Amino acid sequence: MTGAEKSPSPSDPDTRTDAQLAGDLVTGAGEMAARMLRAGLTVDEKTSISDVVSDADKAAEQWIVDELARVRPDDGVVGEEGAAAPGRRTWIIDPVDGTYNFVSGLPAWCSALGLVDGDELLLGAVYQQTTGELWVGGPGHPTTLNGVPVPPVQDAELATISIATYLHPARLAEDAVREPILAAIGGAASVRIIGSGSIELAAVSAGRLGVWFHLDTLSWDWLPGAALITAAGGVVDVFHHNGHRYHMAGPPTAVAQVKRAVLAVGS
């Protein structure tokens, strides 16, 4: 049963908690996207051949926006595909994260939501339709995977765990981008580039990946997974250095080691 099918009718009061609602919304969006993928999609380029958007991205985002307007009318939205409305709190929407994977037939894509109240991150939810996995977590809601609490994030040295990151080929020639990434990943046991920030962050919260490290990350690629990691006992850090904004999350020791490696470049 999808999130859309579980939603109450317009005449019924919505009694779901924010966590339950977020889980239903990402599940409904993910199932909608999967159905549209099977039926055939129109895909357009955004900023490059690898930065694409499909009809499913747009339709899933609109469905989430419509549902939130119905059941949380006082809240605002910010969506990757252009949704924007002010409100008491703000839902951050990534209807299909990993769209290049999605349209290429790779299973590493998801639907993700974050909920913020000003600068306070309240909640994150990530649903990977291809594996049937739903992560939900935030303050007061320890991270769960399909309703089961994940084990707490264990502290670890960077040299003993993997690091997940991304470097666009077009930016390989930029020293200010390439060198900090190389410095950070050089200290890890292994490197993974999956192509969906929210799947990577969810994997860190579940202990499948070690530490997450990206630069100049957009809010919808960061906030849902950051909530999952903090609610699982990990740490997050965002800082500026040499004209870029760095995002990292995972075990405290490894995150601190990645940060030191970045700050050492160009200082």
Salt bridges, closest charged atoms under 4 A:
ASP14 OD2 - ARG16 NH2 2.59
ASP14 OD1 - ARG72 NH1 3.37
ASP18 OD1 - ARG72 NE 3.13
ASP18 OD2 - ARG89 NH1 2.62
ASP24 OD1 - LYS6 NZ 3.19
ASP24 OD2 - ARG16 NH1 2.83
ASP44 OD2 - LYS58 NZ 3.93
GLU67 OE1 - ARG70 NH2 2.89
ASP75 OD1 - ARG88 NH2 3.68
ASP75 OD2 - ARG89 NH2 2.79
GLU80 OE2 - LYS46 NZ 3.52
GLU81 OE1 - LYS46 NZ 3.54
GLU133 OE2 - ARG208 NH2 2.65
GLU174 OE2 - ARG171 NE 3.45
ASP175 OD1 - ARG178 NH2 2.50
GLU179 OE2 - ARG178 NE 2.89
GLU200 OE1 - HIS214 NE2 3.13
ASP216 OD2 - HIS244 ND1 2.67
ASP237 OD2 - LYS259 NZ 3.00
